[in-house]
Amino acid sequence: MNYRELFQSVRRRPILHGLDATYKAGVAFILGCDAGTSGILLSGFREWLIVRLNDGNNLSWPGLVLQIISVEFVGQNEEQSDVEAQRFDRLFRLLDEFLEQRDERDGMARIYSHYIEWLNDQSWFCPEMLK
């Protein structure tokens, strides 16, 4: 299955996939797809988000996406429905960006390499933690 195409379709027309275009519905849909691949689909997504945010090693990927969105949309006063629609759209755009990079030659290796570099730059990180 081509998940990038599926997620692009969901982002464009959530109602056709039984979704109400809320952040929670998008996360649930993505988690279901990931479960269907035994967790392989989202391998590296959390690490990619941490490096992108430069923070959040203690968060799950849905929390990291919300942090990225909150940084991007600081100071915007929108209607709640607009906020949900923006969160939904941004969630799927971030996921598409990740999948594009992951599918490049050596993409997964680069994602984890950048994450390890990021970890090594953290004052709290002890390399023995990886053993």
C-alpha positions in Angstrom: 0.0 0.0 0.0 1.2 3.5 -0.8 0.7 5.3 2.5 1.9 8.6 1.2 -0.9 8.6 -1.4 -3.5 7.5 1.2 -2.5 10.2 3.7 -2.5 12.9 0.9 -6.1 11.7 0.0 -7.1 11.8 3.7 -5.7 15.3 4.1 -7.5 16.6 1.0 -10.9 14.8 1.7 -11.1 13.5 5.2 -14.9 13.0 5.1 -14.4 10.4 2.3 -12.3 8.4 4.8 -14.8 8.7 7.6 -12.9 11.5 9.4 -14.1 14.8 10.7 -10.8 16.7 10.1 -9.9 17.1 13.7 -6.4 16.5 15.1 -7.6 13.6 17.2 -9.3 11.9 14.3 -6.1 12.3 12.2 -3.9 10.9 14.9 -6.2 7.9 15.5 -6.3 7.2 11.7 -2.5 7.3 11.5 -2.0 5.2 14.6 -4.4 2.6 13.0 -2.3 2.6 9.8 0.9 2.2 11.9 -0.6 -0.7 13.9 -1.5 -2.4 10.6 2.2 -2.4 9.7 3.3 -3.6 13.2 4.8 -0.2 13.9 7.0 -0.1 10.9 5.2 2.8 9.1 6.1 5.4 11.7 9.6 4.1 12.5 11.8 7.2 12.9 8.9 9.7 12.9 9.3 10.6 16.5 13.1 11.0 16.2 12.6 13.1 13.0 10.2 15.4 14.9 12.5 15.8 17.9 15.3 17.0 15.6 13.0 19.3 13.8 11.7 20.8 17.0 15.1 20.7 18.7 13.3 19.6 21.9 10.7 17.1 23.2 12.6 13.9 23.7 10.2 13.1 26.5 7.1 13.3 24.2 5.3 10.9 21.9 4.9 11.9 18.3 1.4 13.3 18.6 2.7 15.6 21.4 5.7 16.6 19.3 3.4 17.5 16.3 1.3 19.7 18.6 4.5 21.4 19.8 5.6 22.1 16.3 2.2 23.4 15.4 2.0 25.7 18.4 5.4 27.2 17.5 4.3 27.8 14.0 0.9 29.3 14.8 1.9 31.5 17.8 -0.3 34.6 18.1 -2.9 33.5 15.7 -6.5 34.0 16.8 -8.6 31.7 14.7 -12.0 30.1 15.3 -11.7 26.7 17.0 -12.9 24.9 13.8 -10.1 26.7 11.8 -7.6 25.7 14.4 -8.6 22.0 14.2 -8.6 22.2 10.4 -5.1 23.7 10.5 -3.8 21.1 13.0 -5.3 18.3 10.8 -3.7 19.7 7.7 -0.3 20.3 9.3 -0.3 16.8 10.9 -0.6 15.2 7.5 1.8 17.6 5.8 4.5 16.8 8.4 3.9 13.1 8.0 4.2 13.4 4.2 7.5 15.4 4.6 8.8 12.7 6.9 7.8 9.8 4.6 9.4 11.6 1.6 12.7 12.0 3.5 12.5 8.5 4.9 12.0 6.9 1.5 15.0 8.6 0.0 18.2 6.6 -0.4 19.6 6.0 3.1 16.7 8.2 4.4 16.1 6.1 7.5 19.8 6.0 8.3 20.1 9.8 8.0 17.0 10.3 10.2 18.5 8.2 13.0 22.0 9.7 12.5 20.6 13.2 12.9 18.8 12.1 16.0 21.9 10.6 17.5 23.8 13.8 16.7 21.0 15.8 18.4 21.2 13.5 21.5 25.0 13.9 21.7 24.5 17.7 21.8 22.2 17.5 24.8 23.8 18.2 28.2 21.7 15.5 29.9 22.5 12.7 27.4 24.9 10.0 28.4 26.0 7.8 25.4 25.9 4.7 27.7 22.1 5.1 27.6 22.2 3.6 24.1 23.8 0.4 25.2 
